[in-house]
């Protein structure tokens, strides 16, 4: 029996985090989090068994999610970055990551999650979602 798909959600806007959590669960996956601050996100990224991650670029207190991206990359865990900011606001080191623009709708989120969890997603992490 295969283990369940576990998706880390890092999002500091409560309603957006709630939507993500509900969508992930409705698609039959387990949610890790959601968390909205960098220290908690880093702890979960290091310690939890994860299949994928959805990460808001800009967190509370002006924090950026980039240290979490580094942890997940080292672990080989596919991820998507979410942001309402322009591409120029994304760290150049993360320019190749899949990106989900805010505001997004339910269908866009579902499609993004499907791309994250399909078996070949790690090889395609450079693809961009719009």
C-alpha positions in Angstrom: 0.0 0.0 0.0 1.4 3.4 -1.0 1.8 6.1 1.6 -0.6 9.1 1.3 0.5 12.3 -0.5 1.4 14.9 2.1 1.5 18.5 1.0 3.1 21.3 3.0 1.1 24.6 2.9 3.0 27.8 3.8 0.6 30.8 3.6 0.1 33.7 6.0 -3.3 34.9 4.8 -5.9 32.9 6.8 -8.6 32.7 4.1 -6.2 31.7 1.4 -4.6 29.0 3.6 -8.1 27.7 4.4 -9.0 27.5 0.7 -5.7 25.6 0.0 -6.2 23.3 2.9 -9.7 22.4 1.9 -8.7 21.9 -1.8 -5.8 19.6 -0.9 -8.1 17.5 1.4 -10.9 17.4 -1.2 -8.4 16.0 -3.7 -7.6 13.2 -1.3 -4.2 14.4 0.0 -3.0 15.1 3.5 -2.2 18.6 4.6 1.0 19.5 6.6 0.3 22.9 8.2 -0.8 25.3 7.1 1.8 27.6 8.7 2.3 31.3 8.0 5.7 32.1 9.4 9.2 31.2 8.4 10.5 29.4 11.5 7.5 27.0 11.6 7.7 26.5 7.8 11.4 25.6 8.1 10.8 23.1 10.9 8.1 21.3 8.9 10.2 21.3 5.7 13.1 19.7 7.6 11.2 17.2 9.8 8.1 16.1 8.0 7.6 13.4 5.4 6.4 15.5 2.4 5.3 14.8 -1.2 5.1 18.4 -2.3 4.7 22.0 -1.1 2.8 25.1 -1.8 4.7 28.2 -0.6 3.7 31.8 -0.4 6.7 33.9 -1.3 5.9 36.8 1.1 5.2 35.9 4.7 4.4 37.9 7.8 7.0 40.3 9.3 8.5 40.8 5.8 9.9 37.3 5.7 10.5 35.5 2.4 10.1 31.8 2.0 13.4 31.2 0.2 15.1 29.3 3.0 12.2 26.7 2.9 12.7 26.4 -0.9 16.4 25.5 -0.2 15.4 22.8 2.3 12.8 21.3 -0.1 15.2 21.4 -3.0 17.9 19.5 -1.0 15.2 16.9 -0.1 14.0 16.7 -3.8 10.4 17.7 -2.9 8.5 19.5 -5.7 7.1 22.9 -4.9 5.1 25.7 -6.2 5.5 29.4 -5.2 2.4 31.6 -4.8 2.6 35.4 -5.1 0.6 38.5 -6.1 3.9 40.2 -6.9 5.6 40.6 -10.3 8.3 38.2 -11.5 10.9 40.9 -10.8 10.0 40.5 -7.1 10.9 36.8 -7.1 14.5 35.9 -6.2 16.4 35.1 -9.3 17.4 31.7 -7.9 13.7 30.7 -7.8 12.9 32.0 -11.3 12.6 28.4 -12.7 10.1 27.2 -10.0 6.4 26.6 -10.8 4.5 29.8 -10.0 0.8 30.2 -9.1 -0.3 33.9 -9.4 -2.7 35.4 -6.8 -5.5 35.8 -7.0 -6.1 32.3 -8.3 -9.3 30.4 -8.6 -10.2 26.9 -7.4 -9.6 25.3 -10.8 -6.1 26.8 -11.1 -5.2 25.6 -7.6 -6.5 22.1 -8.4 -4.5 22.0 -11.6 -1.4 23.2 -9.8 -1.7 20.5 -7.1 -2.3 17.8 -9.8 1.0 18.9 -11.5 2.8 18.8 -8.2 1.8 15.3 -7.2 2.0 13.5 -10.5 5.0 11.1 -10.6 6.9 13.2 -13.1 6.5 16.5 -11.3 10.0 16.6 -9.9 11.5 16.4 -13.5 9.1 19.2 -14.6 9.5 21.6 -11.7 10.9 24.2 -14.1 7.5 24.4 -15.8 5.4 27.4 -15.0 1.7 27.4 -14.1 -0.3 30.5 -15.0 
